[in-house]
Amino acid sequence: MDGQVGRRRSALLAATTLAAALALTGCGAGDSGSKDTAGSAAEAPAANGGEAGRDAAAGAPEGAGAGAPDLRVDQRAIIYTGTMRVQVDDVDSAAREATAVVTRAGGFVGGDQRRSADDDDAVAELELRVPAAKFTDVVEEMAKLGRQQSREIDTQDVTEETVDLDARIASQRARVESARRLLARASSITDLVSLENELGRREADLASLEAKKRRLADLTALSTITVSLAGPRAKATEEKAETGFLVGLRGGWKAFVVSMTVLLTVLGALLPWLVALGVPLAVLLVVLRRRRKAPALVAPVSAPPPVPAARSAP
């Protein structure tokens, strides 16, 4: 009996200790996350040329007051994307030159699509990934391949998102470490299972945050340029929309011609079947109709004429 009471007291004491440790760990993790957030807010990621993979303390420029945030462009995380269309004399030769330019800049070709009926109508769409520091230089090199028809450059500043991710990752790592320490001190199967589940959830959240950070680092470190190299007679991808009565009339006439073409095609396909089945059927109907109309052999007997009624004498 005393042994059972002792075991119950030990289990109660272990549960109380575990609850108190979890409460203190949560408070400590929250304080750590707040401190990391405050510390990270005073820092800017070292994104020289868009590289957000490196986090460094953002020292204030000379002449700035102490504690002032560093707002230099080269210390911000920026995603560069560009789209351009260039008309060239030889699409294949221009595509090879574009690949060489990207390779010299330290990038690579992420996609290559070709459409060509002949050399003059050929179109090549290249997706180029280049270091952010070389983005502007590569765009200018692409424009020199021929006659530039269009250019569109977009930028997205993700500095705040990067700083927020850094703070959340640091806080989540602290939570994972605290869960591991508690798991190492678990004294019962129930506590062990509960702590293992909690540790798995925290590690999954940490892995998700780190994946987002790697994705941002890739987008900021390597910019994307989509280049369309078109031959001399290639049609523009975007044609001006036409409206008006004549445009509608031409569209209606084209639809009518297409509909009549489809109708005649169907009729031509059915005509052999109509001839093969329709002619015998018509002959059969004529024969049956003639058999039903047999000639009358006996003339019908006519009724005698009516006798007039006799008149009475006056």
C-alpha positions in Angstrom: 0.0 0.0 0.0 2.8 2.4 0.9 4.5 1.5 -2.4 1.4 2.5 -4.4 1.1 5.8 -2.5 4.7 6.5 -3.1 4.4 5.8 -6.9 1.4 8.1 -7.1 3.2 10.9 -5.3 6.2 10.4 -7.6 4.0 10.5 -10.8 2.2 13.7 -9.5 5.5 15.3 -8.7 6.8 14.5 -12.2 3.7 15.9 -13.9 3.9 19.1 -11.8 7.6 19.5 -12.6 6.9 19.0 -16.4 4.1 21.5 -16.5 6.3 24.1 -14.7 9.2 23.5 -17.0 7.0 23.9 -20.1 5.6 27.2 -18.8 9.1 28.5 -18.1 10.3 27.3 -21.5 7.4 29.1 -23.3 8.1 32.3 -21.5 11.8 32.0 -22.2 11.2 31.3 -25.9 8.8 34.3 -26.1 11.4 36.6 -24.5 14.1 35.2 -26.8 11.8 35.7 -29.9 11.1 39.3 -28.8 14.8 40.0 -28.3 15.7 38.4 -31.6 13.0 40.5 -33.3 14.2 43.7 -31.7 17.8 42.9 -32.6 17.0 41.9 -36.2 14.9 45.1 -36.7 18.1 47.1 -36.2 19.9 45.0 -38.9 19.5 44.9 -42.6 20.4 41.8 -44.6 23.5 42.0 -46.6 22.0 41.9 -50.1 24.8 43.3 -52.2 23.4 43.0 -55.7 20.3 41.2 -54.4 22.0 38.5 -52.3 19.8 37.9 -49.3 21.5 34.6 -48.3 24.1 36.5 -46.2 22.9 38.2 -43.0 25.3 40.8 -41.7 25.1 43.7 -39.3 24.2 46.8 -41.2 26.7 49.4 -40.1 25.5 52.9 -40.4 27.2 55.0 -43.2 29.8 57.5 -42.2 28.3 60.7 -40.9 25.0 59.1 -39.8 23.9 59.1 -36.3 24.4 56.1 -34.0 21.4 53.7 -34.2 20.1 55.0 -37.5 18.8 52.3 -39.8 20.9 51.5 -42.9 18.7 52.2 -45.9 21.4 51.8 -48.6 20.2 50.0 -51.7 23.0 47.5 -51.6 22.0 46.5 -48.1 18.4 45.6 -49.1 16.9 42.4 -50.4 15.5 43.1 -53.9 14.1 40.7 -56.4 14.7 41.8 -60.0 12.7 40.5 -63.0 12.8 41.6 -66.6 11.0 40.9 -69.9 12.2 42.0 -73.3 11.7 41.3 -77.0 14.5 41.8 -79.5 14.2 41.5 -83.3 17.3 39.8 -84.8 18.5 38.7 -88.2 19.5 35.2 -87.2 17.6 33.7 -84.2 19.9 30.8 -83.6 23.0 32.9 -83.7 21.5 35.5 -81.3 20.4 32.7 -78.9 24.0 31.3 -78.8 25.3 34.8 -78.2 22.8 35.4 -75.4 23.8 32.1 -73.8 27.5 33.1 -73.9 26.7 36.5 -72.3 24.8 34.8 -69.4 27.6 32.3 -68.9 30.2 35.0 -68.7 28.1 36.8 -66.1 28.0 33.7 -63.9 24.4 32.7 -64.7 22.7 30.0 -66.7 19.8 29.4 -69.1 16.8 28.2 -67.1 14.5 27.6 -70.1 14.7 27.6 -73.9 11.7 27.4 -76.2 11.9 27.7 -80.0 9.1 28.3 -82.5 10.0 28.4 -86.2 8.4 27.9 -89.6 11.5 29.2 -91.3 14.4 31.3 -90.3 12.7 34.7 -90.9 9.6 33.7 -88.8 11.6 31.9 -86.0 11.1 32.9 -82.3 13.3 31.8 -79.4 12.2 32.5 -75.8 15.0 32.2 -73.3 14.7 32.3 -69.5 18.0 33.6 -68.1 19.1 33.4 -64.5 21.9 35.9 -63.7 23.4 37.3 -60.5 21.6 40.3 -59.3 24.7 42.4 -59.4 25.0 41.7 -63.2 21.3 42.2 -64.0 21.5 45.6 -65.6 24.6 44.7 -67.6 23.1 41.6 -69.0 19.9 43.5 -69.9 21.9 46.0 -71.9 23.9 43.2 -73.6 20.6 41.5 -74.7 19.4 44.8 -76.2 22.5 45.0 -78.3 21.7 41.7 -80.0 19.4 43.4 -82.5 16.6 45.9 -82.5 14.8 46.1 -79.1 11.0 46.2 -79.5 10.0 46.1 -75.8 11.4 46.1 -72.3 9.8 45.7 -68.9 11.7 45.7 -65.6 10.1 44.9 -62.2 11.6 45.1 -58.7 10.2 43.8 -55.4 11.7 44.8 -52.1 11.5 41.9 -49.7 13.8 43.3 -47.0 11.2 43.4 -44.3 10.0 39.9 -45.1 13.6 38.6 -44.9 14.1 40.3 -41.5 10.9 38.8 -40.2 11.8 35.3 -41.4 15.2 35.6 -39.7 13.5 36.5 -36.4 11.0 33.7 -36.7 13.6 31.2 -37.5 15.7 32.1 -34.5 12.7 31.9 -32.2 11.6 28.6 -33.6 15.1 27.1 -33.3 15.1 28.1 -29.6 11.7 26.4 -29.2 13.1 23.2 -30.8 16.1 23.1 -28.6 14.0 23.6 -25.5 11.7 20.7 -26.6 14.8 18.5 -27.1 16.0 19.3 -23.6 12.7 18.4 -22.1 12.5 15.2 -24.1 15.9 14.2 -22.7 14.6 14.6 -19.1 11.3 12.7 -19.7 10.6 10.1 -17.0 7.5 8.3 -18.3 6.1 6.9 -21.5 3.2 9.5 -21.6 5.6 12.4 -21.2 7.9 10.9 -23.8 5.1 10.5 -26.4 3.7 14.0 -25.8 7.1 15.6 -26.0 8.0 13.7 -29.2 4.8 14.9 -30.9 5.5 18.5 -29.8 9.1 18.3 -31.0 8.0 17.0 -34.4 5.5 19.9 -34.8 8.2 22.4 -33.9 10.7 20.9 -36.3 8.2 20.9 -39.1 7.5 24.6 -38.5 11.2 25.3 -38.5 11.7 23.4 -41.8 8.9 25.4 -43.4 10.4 28.7 -42.4 13.9 27.7 -43.6 12.4 26.7 -47.0 10.8 30.1 -47.4 14.1 31.7 -46.5 16.0 29.6 -49.1 13.4 30.5 -51.7 13.8 34.2 -51.0 17.6 33.9 -51.1 17.4 32.2 -54.5 15.1 34.9 -55.9 17.3 37.7 -54.6 20.6 36.2 -55.5 19.7 35.2 -59.1 17.5 37.5 -61.1 15.3 36.3 -64.0 15.3 37.8 -67.5 12.9 36.5 -70.1 14.2 37.3 -73.6 12.2 36.8 -76.8 14.4 36.7 -79.9 12.2 37.2 -83.0 13.1 36.9 -86.7 12.7 39.8 -89.2 9.2 38.7 -90.2 7.9 37.2 -86.9 4.6 38.6 -85.8 4.4 40.6 -82.6 3.0 38.7 -79.6 0.6 41.4 -78.8 -1.5 42.8 -81.6 -3.8 45.8 -81.3 -7.4 44.9 -80.9 -9.6 46.1 -83.7 -13.3 47.1 -83.4 -16.0 48.6 -85.6 -18.7 47.6 -88.1 -16.3 46.3 -90.8 -14.4 44.2 -88.3 -17.6 42.7 -87.1 -18.7 42.1 -90.7 -15.5 40.3 -91.6 -15.8 38.2 -88.5 -19.4 37.3 -89.3 -18.5 36.4 -92.9 -15.7 34.2 -91.7 -18.0 32.4 -89.3 -20.6 31.9 -92.1 -18.0 30.5 -94.4 -16.7 28.2 -91.8 -20.2 27.0 -90.9 -21.1 26.3 -94.6 -17.8 24.5 -95.0 -18.6 22.2 -92.1 -22.2 21.7 -93.3 -21.0 20.7 -96.8 -18.4 18.4 -95.4 -21.1 16.6 -93.3 -23.4 16.4 -96.4 -20.6 15.0 -98.5 -19.9 12.4 -95.9 -23.6 11.3 -95.7 -24.3 11.4 -99.5 -22.9 7.9 -100.3 -25.1 6.4 -97.5 -28.1 8.3 -98.7 -27.6 6.9 -102.2 -26.9 3.4 -101.1 -29.9 3.2 -98.8 -32.3 5.8 -100.2 -32.7 4.4 -103.8 -33.7 0.8 -102.8 -36.0 2.2 -100.1 -37.7 4.5 -102.7 -38.2 1.6 -105.2 -39.7 -0.6 -102.4 -42.2 2.2 -101.5 -43.3 2.6 -105.1 -44.0 -1.1 -105.5 -46.0 -1.3 -102.3 -48.1 1.7 -103.3 -48.9 0.1 -106.7 -50.0 -3.1 -105.1 -52.4 -1.3 -102.8 -54.1 0.4 -105.8 -55.7 -2.7 -107.6 -58.3 -1.9 -110.5 -62.0 -2.5 -109.8 -63.5 -5.5 -112.0 -67.3 -4.9 -111.3 -68.9 -1.5 -111.7 -70.8 -0.4 -108.8 -74.7 -0.8 -109.0 -76.4 2.5 -109.2 -79.5 3.0 -107.1 -82.9 3.6 -109.0 -84.0 7.2 -109.3 -86.4 8.4 -106.8 -90.2 8.2 -107.7 -91.9 11.6 -107.4 -94.7 11.7 -104.8 -98.3 11.7 -106.2 -100.1 14.9 -105.8 -103.6 14.8 -104.3 -106.7 16.1 -106.3 -108.0 19.5 -105.5 
